[in-house]
């Protein structure tokens, strides 16, 4: 309250008295998780009368307990997890709930503390308060499907010496953009095509309402290299506790393959250092679509990325991912994925294996490491 409202002199020593005398009527910000302006807008949506003292009204009147007091505190989401209505939900969250429940669909405490492990030891310290005070400046990921650096670049948010000038997560949630993605593995237009829905919603609504909270769309892919059906077939349980992409990033990114032509064991065998990292940087597919393809890392023993780039893409290192180009147009044009394949390699697959794509062959003939090169020779062996 002091820092946000510039209290000086005697009021610096008596901030609560200043608030009671002047602050509450003026609507001055008094807590990181209670925004008077946002609360007033939410009250209008709920058709509740506005008050000259928003905080007092919120604490005293149960009708206002279902109103979101801040963009990052979703009351309905909080209560679905088991949050209490015996007191104002925000008060319950700040007292004890922050250790058990998440305040918003895109803020997971368990994921956030990966970047700040000290918070695990400070049990009484609220992770969301930490984020609002300091975390957002470091472009920290708050959820497996929200990568702050990706969103800042996609939305063109200004940076001052590498630090964003505003909270990326709050900007994302309130942005009307239908194109600025918050994660390299969640492409809005691709997801809408796969799910069979109109691409008219802002990306934030699309991600939360149509994907994270809509199990009917969990079979839809979110990226050309994340095949949801293929990924789920590798899991022991058919009932996922959350969206497949979230489950993959958070739990199984080092043990399951997200696509038939992305072999996690093969990729980690070449990039063992990823296992030493945390959060998004630990995810092999995340690394490949952001960095790996640029430096020539091969995603699968059947696809020679560097050779393909020099053969069909003039050897240029740019934004074109060779594997994505192969899947989108290259394979249909007859481009070879590997120097060991003859010009008519697709016909060989059809005649010998009954499949007409490299993806089909990879599904029916899983990679057996560490001698994948012999598999390539076997496909075209005579006799």
PyMOL commands that set and color helices and strands:
alter all, ss='L'
color gray80, all
select helices_A, chain A and resi 2-5+9-13+15-26+36-45+54-60+62-66+75-80+89-95+97-99+109-112+118-121+127-133+135-138+148-155+168-174+188-195+203-212+215-217+228-232+244-252+264-270+272-276+279-282+284-292+305-312+322-330+345-353+358-364+372-379
alter helices_A, ss='H'
color red, helices_A
select strands_A, chain A and resi 159-160+163-164
alter strands_A, ss='S'
color yellow, strands_A
deselect
rebuild
show_as cartoon
